[in-house]
Amino acid sequence: MGFRENLKQELSFNGMQVKELAVAAGVHKRALDTYLLTENASMPPADTAVRIAQALGVSVEYLITGENIVLPQDIRQIIRNLTRLSKKNRHITAVLTKALLDSQEDKQ
């Protein structure tokens, strides 16, 4: 698969609308529409591809080639959920995660 197909797949996986990705990545919706709807659309500039990939929680390499998913999907989902939390709740989650790790190490 190419960039267009991978981008569509990641939008679906994330349950995101194009306009949500546009805001999250700081990319004009019209540009995203071009990448998604135009069969022979050119690749976005590198800085744009990086922002899109970061907003989707994947690597640029994955968006382009469909290979090298850096993180398993369950971890990606956790990260995606964390990005939607308030700063305070992210801190609480970090403290909780650290406590879980400490507890796990104590049992080993």
N, C-alpha and C positions, 0 to 999 in steps of 0.2 A: 504494500500500500504506500501511497505517497502522502505528502503533507496534507492535502485536502481531505483525504479519507481519514487520516489519523486525527486531524483536528475535529472532524465530525464525530468520530468515535469518542474522543475525550470529552467533548461537549456533552454527549449523551451520558457517558459514565459519570460525569460530575453533576448531571441534572441541571446544567446551566443553559440559559438562553444566550443568544449572541450578544444582546445588549448588556447582560451581566458580565460576560467575558470582556467586552469592550471597556467597561468601567474598571474592572479588576486589573486589566493589562495596560490601561491607558492608551488604547488603540481606538481609532475611529471605527464605529460600527460598519460604516460603508466599506472600509478596508477589509474587515473581517468577512463581510458579505462577499466581497470579490474573491477572497481566498477560498470561501466555502462553496460558492455558486458557479464560479467560472471554471469550466473544466480544464482549460489550459492556462490558468492564472499563474503569474510568476510567483516565485517565492518571496516572502516578505524580507525586508532588510534584516540583517543579523540582530540589531538591537530590538526590533519589533518581535522577531521570532523568540528571543530570550524572554521578553516580557509576557508573551502569550504562553510560553512553556511554564514560566514561573507561576502564572495565574492558574494554570491547570495542574500544577504539581508534577510535571514530567520534565524530562530533559529535552533540549532542542534536538538532539540526535534522534530521540524517539519520535518526535513530531515529524521529522524529515524522513527517517528510514523505517519507522515502526519497530525498531529493534532497540535493545539495551534499556529496558525498563529498569530504572535504577532501584526503585523500591517496590516491594510486593503491594498488591492492590489494597490489602487490609491496612497496611501502614499508610499508604497514600490517602485512604479514606479518613484515617485518624487525623492526619495532618490537615486535610481539607476541612474537617470539622473544627479543628483547633483555630484555623484562620477565621472562622466565623464567630468565635467567642470574643467577648470583651477582654480588654487587657487584664482586668481584675480576675476574670474567670480563667484566662490562660495561666496566670500566676498560680491560682489555686490548683489547676491541673498539673502544673510543673511540680508543685509541692507534693501532691498526691502521688504522682508518678515516681518521684524520688523516694517517698515512703514505701511504695510497693517494691521498688528495687532493693531498698535496704532490708525489708522484711524477707524478700526472696533470698538474699545473700545470707541472712542469718540462719535460714533453714538448710543451707547447703553445707 
